[in-house]
Amino acid sequence: MLIDDAHRYIALRRALGFKLEKAARHLDAFTRHAVANGDSHIRNATALAWTAAVSSTPGGRYQRLQEIADFARFLHAEDAAHEIPQHRRYYRPCVRPAPYIYTSDELARMLHAAANLRRQKPSPLRQHVHAMLIGLLAATGLRVSEALNLRLGDLLPDGMLHIRQTKFNKSRLVPMHASVVAALDAYLRIRATVASVDDHVFLTVGGRPMGLGAVHAAFHVVLKKAGIAPDRPRRPRIHDLRHTFATRALARCAMRREDVARDFVALSTYLGHGHIRYTYWYLEATPDLMGDIAAAAEMLAAEVIV
């Protein structure tokens, strides 16, 4: 039965390390629809009709059809009667937006603005939480979700953070600068004054874990108070703090031939990238940085010729 086959397929891929949270929901809904439609095998027409009905955008239809196509290939190996949907018909090139790289002055203004957010009676930690969160993201390049998922037990001795099972099912250790460790210790002393049974590092009203919605709302206030890119059509994002960290780290990379690859691998590991190509993307996304690397490459080439 298609529904059982979908559960079997998801279980197998999860055993291989994939999370597939959305895919599991999509395939469960699709197979239930297909069975209700009288299908015993995956049909291209059924897949196309279902994705068109449940998604209003080409991107959404492409994602769902791709998930069904992958599932169909799995079943087709066992039974050639399964049809593989033509998912490429909705393909659109994915263009990543250029990151906003914060200057040192802008980061200082943002920290000051966060530390002076309006106090709220239900949330006495508001100023301290957002100032510490922005500072931590800027200093470590963590993903926002990784910072929000931090537990007190993840703060290890010697200034280490234990980032557990995040994107790509990876865990890693992230060392912090001594100044960040000092700031985090000061924040934790203030946090300890708020009674809570929850052990998340960043808490919101009622001692509950901080959510992404609250973070983004406060960050927009911080940007406005700090006067960051007020006339820019597309507002800078909190995720751009990660981009800023990465581009600054790359700018400090050694330019000697034997050191370049080592530095890229180290940064890729530190950031928790699934593949080093995601680290190389920062060269393309930051023209000034690309120019510096290109100039260094020309110098290396000249040394070889000599």
N, C-alpha and C positions, 0 to 999 in steps of 0.2 A: 504494500500500500504506500502511496506517495508520501503520506504524512510520516509514517514510520521510517521510510527511506531518508527523509529530510533530517529526522532526529539522529539516525545512524550516521549520516554524512557529517553533521555538525559535531557529533561526539568524536568522530575520527579526527577531524581537523583540530578540534580543541586538544586532543591528546598529543597533537604535533606542535602545540604551543600557540595556536591562534585563538583569539578571544571571540570574534564573530558575534558580538552582541546584537548589532543591527541585522546582520545577515540571518541570524537565527529567527528573529521576529519576522523578517520579510519572507523567508522560505516557509515558515509555519503558516503564515497568512496565505501565501500563494498556493501551497499544496492543498490547504483546506478548500480554497476557491476552486482549484482544479478538480478535486474529488467531487465537490458539490456540482460541478459542471459535467460530471460523468466521465472524466478522463482517468485512465489507468496508467497512462504514460505522459511525459512532458510533451506538450504540443506548442509549436512556435506561435500559432494563432492565439492560443489561450494566454501564453506569456505576454504577448504584445498587447492584447486587450486588457489584461489585468494591470499591467504597469501603467498603461494610459489612463486607466480609471482611478488608480490610487495615488498617482503623482502628477502634479501640474507643471513640472519643469523638465526640460530635456535632461538636466543633470541627474534628477531623481529617477527618471525612467531608465537612464543609462546604468546607474548604480544597481537598480533592482534587476534589470535584465542581465547584467554582468554576473550578479550573484546566482541567478537562475541558470545561466549558461555554464558556470563552473559546476553547479550541482548536476546539470544535465550531462556534462562530460563524464562525471563520476558514474552516473547510472548507465550512460551509453556504453561504457566499457563492459558492463554486465549484460545489457540488453540493447541491441541496436535499434529497437523500436522507439527509443527516446529521441526526440528531436532537440537539437541545440539551437536556442533562440538567436536571432540575428541582432545581437546587442550593439554592434558597432554602428548601427544606423542612427543612434542618438549621441554618438561620441562628439564631444567638444573639447578642444585643447584646454587644459587647465593652466591658467596664468596666475602665478603667485604674485600678490601685490608687493610692490617695492617696500621694504621696511623703512620705518622712520628711525634714524639713528640719533639718539639723544646726545647732546653735548654735556660736558661736565657741569657747566653752569646750569643747564636745564635740569639735570638730575638733582643738583643742590636745591634749586627752587621747588622742585616737586617734593623733596623730603621735607622742606620747610612748610610747604602748603599742607602736606599730610599731617604733620605734627601739630598743625593749627586748625584742623577740621573742627567744626562746631561740635561741642560736647553734647551727647544725648544721654538723658537719665537712664534709659534702659540699656545703654551700651557704653559703660564707662571706659572701656578699652579702645573705643573707636580710633582715637588719634594714634595711640601706640601701635595698634594692630596694623593700620595702613602704612604708617611710616616704616615699621619693621618689615612688612611684606614687600614694599617697593624697594627698600634698601637691600633685602635679601635677594630679590630677583635680579637687581642690577649688579650685585656683587658675585653672584654664582651662576647666572644664566639658567636657573631652573625653569621648567615649565610652570605656569600658574597652578595647574592641577597638582603637580608634585609638591609645591610649597603648601597648598591647602591640605594635602593628605598627610603632611608630616605629623607624627605623634611624638610625645615627649621621649619615648624610648628610642626614637630615631636620631636623637641628638647624642652622638657618641663622644667619648673623651678625645682630647687632642684636636678639637675643632672639626670633627668629621660629621657629615650628615649621611644617614643611611636612606637612600631613595629606593623604595621597595616596589617591585613588580609594576612598573608604570608602562608607558607606551612600548610596544614590541616585547612585552613580558620580560623586560630587563630590570635588574636591580644593580645599583652601583653605589660606590662611596664617593662623596663630594667633599673635598677639603675646603675649609673657609679661611679667609685671611684673619689675622688676629684682631683687627678692628671690627670685623663682622661678628666674631665670637664675643667680643666685649659688648657690642650693641645687643646681641641676642640674649646674653646673660642679664643685661639690664632690663630688657623687655620681659623676660621670664620672671624676674622678681616682681614686676608690676602685675603680670598675669596671675601670679600666686595669690594676690590679694582678692581676686574674684573667685568665689566659691563655685566649683564646677566638678562634676564627676567625669566629664569628658576629657580625654587626654590629648586631643588635637592641640597643636601649638597655637593655631590661630582660631580664636573664638569670636562669636558674635553675640547678639542679644540672648540673654538667658543661658549663657554658657554653652551654646550649641556650635558645631563646626561652621566655619565661615564658608558661604556658598559663592559660586562664581557670579551670580547676579548682584550680590552686595558688593563684591570686589569691583566689578565693572562700573557700577553706579558711583561708588566713591572715587574711583580713578578718574572718571569724567569731571567730577567736581575738583579734584586735585589739578588736572590739566588746566581747567579754567582759572582757578586761583593762582596758578603758577604762570599763566600767560604763555602756555606752550602751543605754538603754531595756531594762533587763533583764526587766521584767515585761510588755513589749509582746507580744501574741499573734503578731504578724507582725514578724519581725526587720527592722530597717533593712537596706537593700541598699547595695552599693558604688555602684550606678547612682544612688542618691539624692544622691551628691556632685554629680552633674551637675544634678539638680533644685535642689539648694541653691544652686549657682552661678547658675543661671538666675533663681531667685526673688529672690536678692539683687541681681542686676543690674537686674531690673525694678523693684525697690523704690527703686533709685537713679536711675531714669529721670526726666528732667525732666517736669514736669506741665503745661508750657505747650502750648497747642493745636498749635503748629507743630512741636514737638519730639517729641511722643508717637509718631507714625508712623515718624519717622526712627529713633528709638531701638529700636523693635520690629524694624524691618528690619535694623538693624545687629546686634542680638542674634541674630536668626534666621540671618544670614549667618555670624556668629562660631561658632554652635553647629553649623552644617552642616545645618540643617533643610531638608527637601525642600519645605516649604510653610510660609508664615508662620502658618497655623492651628495648627501644632504648637507654636509659640511662644506663641500666645494661650492655649493649653491651661493654661499655668502660672497664669493668672489664676483659672481655674476650680478648679484643684487646690489653690490656696492661698487660703482664705477671707479671711485677714487682708490679703493683698495685693490681692485683689479689692475689699475694703472701702476700702483706700487709693485705688485707682484710681477707684472710684465717687465717693468724696468729692471727688477732684480734678475729675472730670467735672461734678459739681454746681456746683463753683466756676466752671468754664468756662461752664456754661450761665447762671449768674447774671450773669457779665460780659457775655454776649451780650444778655440782657434789659435790662440797664442801658444 
